[in-house]
Amino acid sequence: MNRTAITCLLLTLNIGFASPLFAQAVKPARQAHAHNDYLHDRPLLDALDNGFCSVEADIYLIDGELLVAHDLDKTSPDRTLQGLYLDPLRSRIKKNNGSVYGDGQTLTLLIDIKSEGNSTYRALDTVLSQYQDILTYIDEKGVHQGAVTAIISGNRAIELIQADSTRYAGVDGRLSDLNSGMAPDLMPLISDNWGRYFSWRGAGEMSPAERERLKRVVEKAHADGRRVRFWATPDSDVVWAFLADANVDLINTDDLTGLAEFLRSR
């Protein structure tokens, strides 16, 4: 092969690998929720590589910083909410024409507050206000849909959040909130512990009573414009299939690759 041919080949390979068109497109898995996402080797990025459309980050307010960790003794100053999640999401959204996957759909960022609710929310609200360009927010004009929808779980300062004239996050409800009457933009999601309401763990058939209970929960939430998620569900194909068939909106998992492959296989 002469020098000209080699040069052309190298240029072709270089252009190919640099071009977004060469990279295999990630197919979004709309029901996939990355539970405790920050515990993976590459927080957020591993979930996005698997097409997840909902990710969960636990935060503590420490010395004015929002640090991401499950336990207080695991916090580190270099693992902030901005650095691990908000900044990478903004960068990706800019590259993908205004949405995380380039499909115009919103990604859910579930923020679980582990420290005191009111003070942490105030600090979080200040941070989120700096990302209005990518976030869903609500003001006197209504709901402005963004590429990322933030929802606050854990120690939820519901009254403070509700009172804000401009809100950059909604509230993660519980099954006890199904009949709360809160607007869906304030409480867009209902989440709860699976084992608190259901004994079925994937073996055999779910009892008719539990099946009916789940059906009522999903139907009520959907009728009010809310989505449904359960945590502490077993990571197995049997349970994932059941939840998907029951129209549970977000399927909780720690097995990113397993759930992504399962959902795509359907």
C-alpha positions, 0 to 999 in steps of 0.5 A: 500500500502506497503512502497516499493510500495509507494516509487516506485510510488513516483519515477515514478511520479518524473521521469515522471514530470522531463522528457521532454518526459512527457511534452506535446510537443508544436506544433509550429504555424509558422504564429504566431507573438507576437506583443509587446510580452514584455507586456505579463505576461511572456515575450517570455515564454508565446509566446513559450508556445503557439508555436509562431515562431515570437516575437517582442521586443521594445528597448531603448538604455539607459546608454549603456543598451538595455532596453525593453519597449514600452514607455521610461518612462516604461523602467527598468534596470532589463528588458534588451534584453539579460535578457528577450529574448537572454539568455532564447532563448540560454538556450532553444536552448541548451536544444532542440538540436539546435533550439527553438522547437527542429524541426530545424527551426528558430524563428524570433526575431523582434527588434523594435528600439525606440531610436536613430537609429544609436547609438542603432544599434551599441550597439545592434550589439555589443550585438548580436555578443555575441550570434553568436552561436544561431543567423543567421548571414551573412559574406563574406562566405554567410548566416549562418542560426541560431536558431534565426533570428533577424530583426530590425524594427522601427528606422532602420539604414539601411545604417549602417546595410548594410555596416557591413561586418558581420551582425547579423540582417536583416532589416524590410522593408515597402511596399515602399521597395517592389521594393528596390532591396535589397537582401533578407538576408538584408531585409527578411521581409516586414511589414506595417500598415494594415489600411494605405493600407486596409479599410477592418476590417473583416465585410462583403467582402473585395473589389476586389481592396483591395483583388488584392492589397494584392495579388500583395504585397504577390506575389512580396515579395515572389518572392523576397524571403521576408516574409510579416507581417501587424500590426494593424490588428483586432484580430478576427477569420475572419481576421486571416483566411483571412490573412492565406488564403492570404499567409501572412507569419506572423499574428500579434496578442496580443491574444496569446492563441486565435491565437495559437488555431485558427491556430492549428484548421486549 
